[in-house]
Amino acid sequence: MPFPSASKDRDRPWVMRTYAGHSSPAESNALYRRNLAKGQTGLSVAFDLPTQTGYDPDHELAVGEVGKVGVPVSHLGDMRALFDGIPLDEMNTSMTINAPAMWLLALYQAVAEEHGHDVARLAGTTQNDIIKEYLSRGTYVFPPAQSMRLITDVVAYTVTELPRWNPVNICSYHLQEAGATPVQEIAYAMSTAIAVLDSVRDSGQVPPERFGDVVARISFFVNAGVRFVEEMCKMRAFGRLWDELTRERYGVQDPGQRRFRYGVQVNSLGLTEAQPENNVQRIVLEMLAVTLSRDARARAVQLPAWNEALGLPRPWDQQWSLRLQQVLAYETDLLEYDDLFTGSVVVETKVAELVEGARAEIARVQELGGAVAAVESGYMKGQLVASLAERRRRMESGADVVVGVNRFTTTEPNPLLADLGTAVQTVDPAVEAAAQMAVQEWRATREPGPVAEALDALRAAAGTAENLMPATLRCARAGVTTGEWAGVLREVFGEYRAPTGVGAAGTGEGDATLAEVRERVRTTGEELGGRLRFLVGKPGLDGHSNGAEQIAVRARDAGFEVVYQGIRLTPAQIVSAAVEEDVHVVGLSVLSGSHLQVVPAVLDGLRAAGLDDVPVVVGGIVPDGDARRLREFGVARVFTPKDFGITDIMAEVVAVVRAANHLDPDRREAALPR
């Protein structure tokens, strides 16, 4: 669809954001104020993992996770502090929240009401896309059908009460990071949109004559990778299919209501730990893919920081990313022309190819019963795990070049990393204790009667078909906590453990190196009296399972018997699995920054269970100093994103098992780095 005139584009080209939040509501509020003062035009709130998964900071599973990947918001008081002094009726706020999206939206509305704002003027977005959580990000809580009910209720509520709000942000971003090809990213996002729109239509909560308003408020959040032409064509294909779908399936006649509205974050997991300065040009190229084509331009752009593969970016790093957008928008002539690609034979051919492929995959998902059924059967997850495994094989073989990682690896010393201790921001361990004390004080000082009544009303409503937003708002105003709200719904709806997709991923034939490792796994197993058993564990609330899944797939290809039970396990559950399965090695995957808390807990548990001789290896975003500490605790190996060769990792795991069992190393193992 046409965009505003060039002059208007220049005045406000797109909403500029950085995805931000950490430590505490007060600290995050200060960060937001600084970013807005620097010219940021919207807010994108990152919530910590306990908040995303419906736990209070003092819950067992929250240990090590509070304030790490976002801000903890446990109740109305936290939401007040988070937006203190920020005029919500003038702000466009994006909240990356899914399973508890209804809850965070209720808190946001309650704060706006306290400020005297007209809630009908509130503008922003709740991501509220649970399908992709089962497939990639992992912060789901409830079963798919009940999760879809929560999404439906939010959509129906906002259409009438918050008409400027985007109640659902169909998120294909994490699908690409989980391995999706462009065709899969388009198809699975569209399949999710179909599931949401069908559910809203069939619920009867929105009259047919207002269904165009529902469609008009659906937005998308996509990933832009470094393959510039393909990514730009992907966005044009997205828009073409969305226009077709909303017109033909839902009968929406108004072209304005059919407009494909999307925001973007460029690819974070494509950033490299090796030669991280290269990430700056990657970010710029990825941003161009969603801004250069005027007819397919993003409405909101947020950029990662150059050092995200190393740890939590500092405010200065976020400022750098914001300045990249501002230079592009205000110094170049990008916004002064009509679409540069109209009439391009190359572009039209690629767009048609993507549209055709996506239509076929959408049809396949619909034949399976739609997106929810394709989640429950494990189909979509298996497809993504297989695609990512193939992508990894291409990178490891050198067929896909990643500069500084598998080619052009010689480098000068990086002055940006001269002091690794200050190259990323760290979260004070006292943050977690403070949050725990604060939520306990909140519970102790609130009025217990209204809280109990509000939770009872929520419980009763959850057992019916009525919209849950009014009961949720009552809970927010009464002072209910995040964990209490989610806890009631866990009682009624139950919890869910999604398929891992590991079993569905095809076994790779591999190369000579994998064959060599496979033989070493076999002979080591024979020496120990059976097949080698490798437990892959995801402790804590970290739902980024892509790495763990790829390790599990390659370990199976290398001949290990793999034990992988999915995400969100307590250290005690991992220890129990190690005992029951009599494993030879435990691998822990942690990307949320909680490694210094959850890994020692697993080590202590293994020792208490008499498994001192079972070695533990760790993979994740682990700074060098933390890696040294983990080895001091007793971890045998620490792998970080620079260790991109998974087959090489398998060889090291075999060496670790042999060393732990006092078997003679061969010359290859003796040469491996320690």
N, C-alpha and C positions, 0 to 999 in steps of 0.2 A: 504494500500500500504506500502511496506517496507520503512523504514526510513534510514537515513545515518548510517554509522558504529558507534559503541559505542564510539570510540574516538572522532569522530566528534560531536556526541550527547553531549559528555562531554564538548567540546569546546563551543558549542552554542546550548544548549538543546531546547530552545524555546525562543521566544521574551518575555522578562520580562517587564511588565508595571504596573503602578498604574494609575488608572483613576483619572485625576487631572485637576484642573483649578478653579480659584475663583477670585473674587474682580475686577481685572483689567488685561489687557494684560501684563503690566510690572511686576506685582506681580506674575502672572502665569509663565512668562518667567523665573523669578528667581527661582521659584519652580522647573521647568523643568530642569534647569541647575544643581540644587542641586541633583535631582534624578538621572540624567545621571552620575554625578560624583560619586554617590554611587553604580553604577553598573547596573542601569536600562538600558535595551538595546533597548527600543523603547518608543514612546510617545503615550499616549492615552488622547485626549483632551476632556474635559468636557466643554460644552458651557452652558451659562445660559439660562433660559427659554425664555426671549425675543428673543435672537438669534435663539433658536430652533424653535420658532413659527413665525419668520419673523417680529419682531417689533424692532424699535430703542428704546434706553433707556428712551426717553422722551415721549413715547406713554402712554396713560391712563392705558392700561392693564399691562404695565411694572412696575407699582408702587409696590415697595416692593420686586421685583424679580431680580433686577439687581445685577449680581455678586454673587448670593446666591448658586446656585447648579452648577456653572461653570463660565467660563470667558465670558464677553460680547465682541462680535466682530461685530462692526457696519460698518466697511469699510476697505479699503486697509491699511490705517494707523494703525489700530488695529492689523491686521494680521502681518504687519511688526514688530510691537513691540512684539507680541506674540512669534515670532520665531527669534528675534534678536540674532545674534551670533551663531545660531544653523544651521549647514550645512544640508540643506534640501535634497541635493542629496546623502547624506550618512545616512539619517535618515529613519526609518520606522514609519510613523505617522498614528495612527488611530484616526479618527474624528467621534465621536458619534453625528451624525447630520442626519436628515431625510428629512423633508419637504423642507428645504433650502439647501440640500446637494449639488446641482449643484452650488449654490452661493458660499458656503464655499470652494468648490474645485476650483472654478475660482479664488477666492482670494489667495488661496494657490499657484496655478500655477503662478499667477501674481507676487507674492513675489519671487518665485523661478526664474522667468525670470529676475527680477530686480537684483538678485544676480549673474546672468550670468550662471545659471545652465542649463544643458540639461534636459528639462522636461521629455524626454523619460526615464530618469533614476529615476524619482520620484517613490518612493515605499511607499505604505500605503493603507489605506482603508477609504472610506466613507461608513458609515452604510447604509444609503439610502434605508432602508426597511420601506415603509410607511404602509404596511398591518398591521404589529404588532402595529403601532401607533393607528390605529382605534380600535384595540382589547385590548390594555393594557396601553401603555405609554401616549398616548393622545396628542402628539405634532404634530398632522396632521394640515394642513391648507386647502388644496384644496380637491375637490371631488376625489374619488378613481380613476376614469378614467384619469383625468388630472394629478394626482400624478404619475400614472403608466407611463404616457407619459414622465414626467421629468426623471424618473428612466431609461426608455428606451434610452433617448437621452444621458444621462451620460454614460451608458454602451457602446453605439455605438461610442461615442467620444473617450473614454479611450482606447478601443481596438486598435485603430490606433495611437492615439497621446500620450497616457500614458500607454504603454503596460505592465508596471510592477505594475500598480495600480489596486487595488480591488475595482471596482465601486459600488458593492453591497455587503453588509454583511447581509445575511438573518438571522434575529435575533429572535431566539426562547427564548432568555433569559427572556424577560419580559412576555412571554406567561406562563412560569412556575410560575412566581410571581403572575400572574393573575389567577392562578388556574389550569393550564394545567397539566393533567396527562402525564407521559412519552409518551404514545401513541399519545395524542393530540399534545404535543410539536413537535414530529417528523412529524406528519401528516400535521399540519398547516404550519410548516416551509417548508416542501416539496411542499405543495400546493402554497405557496408564490413563491418559486423558479420556479415552472411550469408557474405561471402567468407572471413572469418577462421574462423567456426564450421564452415563446410563443410570448410575446409582441415584444421582440427584433427581433425574427425571422420574425414575420408578418409585422414589420415596413419596411422591405426591406433595412434598412440602413447598414446591414452587409451581404456581399455575402455568399452564403451557404458554400463555401469552407473554410471560416474563422470562421464558427460557433463554431468549437472546441475551438478556442481562447476565445470566449465569455464564454463558459462553464468553461474553465480553470481559468478564473478570478473571478468566483463566489465563495465567501467564506461565512462562517457561523459563527455566534456568539451565543454560547449556554450557558445555565445555568447548573451548577453542584450543585445539592442539597446534603443533608447529607446522603441519602440512597445510600451508596457507591456502592454496587454491581449493583443495578438497574441503577444508573447513568452511570457506566462504560459500562454496557450492552447496554444502550441507545446509547452511542457513537458508538459502533460497529454496532448497527442496523442502525444508521444514515448513516454510510459509506457504508453498504451493499445496502441500498435503493438508495443512490445517484449514485452508480456505475450502478445499474440496470436501473434507470430512464434515466441517460444521454446516456447510450448505446442503450436502446430500444426505447425511445421516440424521441431522437435527433440524433441517429446514430453516436455518437462520438466513434471512434475506438481506439484512442490513450489512453492507460490506464493512462498515466501521466495527460492528460487533464481531465480525469474522477475522479481524486483524490479528496477525501473529505477533504477540507482544512477548519479548524475551529480554532477560538480562543474562550476563555472562560473567563467569570467572575463568580466566585462562588457566591452562593445565598446570596444577600444582605438582602432581606426582611426576610430571615430565621434567621437573627441575632436578638438577644434579648436585650431588655433594662434591663430586670431583670438579675442579675448575668452576666453582659456583658463579664466577663473574660472567660466564657464558649465559647464565640464566637471564640476564638483562635483555640481550637481543632476542632470546626466545620469547620473553614476555611481550616485547614490542611487536614482533611478527604475529604472535597470536592475537594481540589486540587489533592489529590491522585487519585480520580476517573477519572481524565482526563490526568494523567501523568503516572500512573503505568502500563497501558496496552500499550506496545510499538506500536502495530499495530493500535491503535486508539488514539494516543497521540495528544494533542492540539499543534498547531503551535505557539500560543501566549496565555499567561495566565496573567490575572490581578486579583488581590485579593482586596477585600474590607478591611477596617480596623476594628479592634475589637469593636470600639465605634461608628460605623455608625448609630446604632439605637438611639444614644443619640444626634447626631448632626454632624456638619462638622468636619471630622478628621483633626488633626494637622499634620504637616510634619513628626514629630516623629512617629505618628501612621502609616503613609504611609510607612515610612522606615521599621517598624516592619514587615509589610506585604511583602515588597520586600525581607527582610532577610529570611522569611519563604521559599520563592522560592529558594533562593540561597543556603540555607542549604540542601534542598532536592536535588538540582541539583548537588552540588559540594562536599558535605560531605558524602552522602549516596552512595550506589552502584546501585541505581535505574536504571541508564543509561547503565549499563554494560552487560545487558542480553537481549536475545530475549524476545518476548512476553511471559509473565508468565501464560497467561490464554488459550493459544492455546491447544485445545483438552479437555478442561473442559466441562464435560457433563452439569453441572449446568449452566455455562455461555452460552453454545450453545442453551440450552432449553429456557433460558430467552430471548436471542437475537431473536430466532425464534418467540417467543410469541409477542415480541414488533413489529417485522417486520409484522407479520400477522395482528395485530391490526391496525397498521399504514396504511397498504395497504387498509384495509376496510374503514378507515376514509377518506383517500385521495380520494377513489372512491366516497364516499358520497359527498364530497366537489365538485368534478368534475361533479357529477349529478346535483348539484345546479347551475352549470355554471362557476365553478372555484372560486378562492379565492376572487376576487373582488366582484362577485355576492354574495358570502357567507358573506362578510362584509356588503354589502348594505341591505341584507335581515335580518341581525342581528343573523344569525345562529351561526357563530363561537363565537361571543361575548356572546350569551346566554349560549352556552356550557361551556365557561370558567367561567362565573359567577356562574353557577350551580355547577361546579367542586370545585370552591373555597369555596362555601357555605358548601359543604359536607366536605371539608378539615377542615373548621373552626368548624363544629359540632363535628368532631372526636377529635379535640384538646380540645374543651370545655368539652366533655364528659370524657376525659381521655383515650379514645381508642388509641390515638396517644400521646405519652409522649414527652414533651419538658422539658428538665431538667432545673430546676430553675424557670419554669413558671407555669406548672400545676402539677409538682411533684418535690420532693427534693428542696423545696423552702426555707428551713431554711439556713441561710448563716452567715458567719463571715463578719465584716465590710470590705469593699473593699478598700485597700490603693490606687488603681488606681483612685478611685472616691473621695478621701479625700477632694479635692477642686473641686467641680462640675463646678465652674466658669472657670477653666482652663482645664477641661477634654476634651473639644472640642474647635475647632477654631470658632471664631465669625467674621462676616464681618462688618466692620465699616459702620455705616449708611451713612457716608460721601461719600462712594464709589458710591452710586446711583447718588447723586448730581453732583459728579465729572464727571461721565459718561454722564449725561445729558448735562452738560456744554460743554464737549469735542465734542459730536456729533453735537451740535449746532454751535460750532466754526468751525468744519470741513465743515459743509454745507456753512458757511458764507465765508470761505476763498478759496474754490475750484473754478474752472472755470465753470460757469453755462452753457455755450453753449454745451460743450461736454457731460455734464450730461443729459441735455434735449434731445440731439440727441440720446444718448445711450438708454435712457428710451423709446423714440419713436420707435427705432429700435426693442427693446425687445417687445413692445406692438404689433407691426406689425407682428413680427415673431410668437408670441404666437397665433395669429389668423390664422396661416397656419400650415402645417404639417412639416415644416423644423426643423432641430435640433436646440434647444435653447441654446446650449453651446456656440457657437460663439458670440451670442448677449449678453449672460451673461458675458463672458470674457470682452467684450467691456464695459459693465457697471462697472465691477470691476476696470478696468484700468482708467476709467473716474472719479472715486471717488464716484459712487453711493453708497448709504447706504443700509444696510440690509432691513430696513423697506420700502425703495423706490422700491427696486427690488421686494420684495414680494408684495408690494402694487399694482404694475402694474399687476402682475399675478392674484392677487385677483380680480382686475377689469375685467380681461378677463375670468378667470376660475370660479370665484365665490368662496365662502367659503362653508364649510360642517360641519354638526353636526352629528356625528356617533350615531347609536343606543346604548343605555346604557346597554342592556342585562338584566336589572332588571326585566322587565316584563316576560322574557322568562324563568327565573329561577324558578323551581318548589317550591311551598310552602312546607316548612318543617313541619313535624308533631310536632317535638320538644318533650321535656320531661315535667315533672310536673312543673318545674320552669317556662318554657315558658307558660304553661297553666295558671299558677298563674298570670304572668305578663299580659297575654292576657285578663284575667278577670278584672284586675285592669285598663287596658286601656279602656275596655268596660264600667265599672261603672263610671270611671272618665268622659268619654264622655257623659254619661247620665246625670251626675251632671251638666255638662256645656252646655247641650242642643244639643248635636250632636256628631258625630264621631270625635275623636281626629285627627288633621291634623298636620303632621310633615314635614317641609321643610328641605331637605338635600341639602346643597349648596356647590359648589366648587368655591370659589372666586379666582381671579387672574389667572395666567397661569399654575398653578400646574395641570399636567395631570395624576398624579398617582391617579386613581379613584377607585382602588380595595377596599380600606377601605370604601369609601362613598357608593359604590355599595352594600357591605355586610351589612352596617348599614341600607340601604334602604330595602334590602331583609328581614332582621330580623325585622325591624319595621313593614313591611307589615305582616310578620308572626305573630307579636305580636298584630295585630289588628289596627294599625295606618292606616290612609289614608295618603299615602306617595306622596309628591311632589318632584320629582328629575328630573332636566332638563339637567343633564350632566355637563361637565367641562367648564372651561374658561368663567366664568361669572364676570361681574363687580359688585362691591358692590351695585350699583344702580339697577341692574337687579335683584339681590337677594331680595332687599327691595321691589321692584315692585311685585315680585312673592309672597312675604309674604302678601302684601296688597291685591292683587287680589284673593289669595286662602284663605284668612282669617285664617291663620295657628295659632296653639296653641304653637308651639315651632319651633325654627330654629336651625339646626345643621350645623356647618361649618367644612369642612375637609380641612386641610392645611398641606402638607408635605414638602413644599419647603423652609420653614424658613421665610416666609413673614407674619406670623400671627400677628406680632405687628403692621403691616401697614394695612392689609386688614380687620382684625376683628374689630378694632375700627371704620373703615369706615362704616362697616355694622351696628354696634351699633348706630353710629351717624345718619345713614339714617333711621333706625327704629324709633328712637326718634323723628326725624323731621317729620316722617309720622304718628306720634301719636300712635306708637305701643310700648310704653315704657313697657307695661305689658307683652309683648311676650318675654319669656326667650330665651337666646342664649346659646348653648353648643358648645364646640370646641373639635375636635379630630385631632391628628397629632403628629409629632415629635417636642415636645415643652419642652424645659428645664424647670426645677422647677422654676427658677427665672422668666422666661417669663410667666409661668402659674400663678404665683402670680400677676404679672402685669395685665394679662388678667382678672383675677377675680376682681382686683381693678377697671378696666374699666367697669365692669358690667357683665362679663360672669358668668353664673351660675355654670357650671362644665367644667373642662378640662380633657380630656381623652388622654392617651398616649399609646404606644405599650404594656406597662405592663398591661393595662386594656384589657386583651384578651377575657374576657367573654362578648360576645355581648348581651346575654340575660340579664346579670347583668347591662349592660349599658342601656338597654331598661327600666329596673326597675328604674334606677336613673332618666331617662328622664321623666317617669311618675311622680316621686316624685317632679321633678323640675316644671312640669306643675301644679301639685296640690298646691305647695307652691306659685307659681306666682299668682294663682287664689284664694288663701286664703282658700283652702279646707283642712279639717283636715287630717293630715298624719296618716296612721295606724302604728302599732308598727314596721313593717318591714322597712317602709320608714324612721321612726324616727331614726333607727339604721344605716342607710346608711352613709358612709363617706362623708364629705363635702369638 
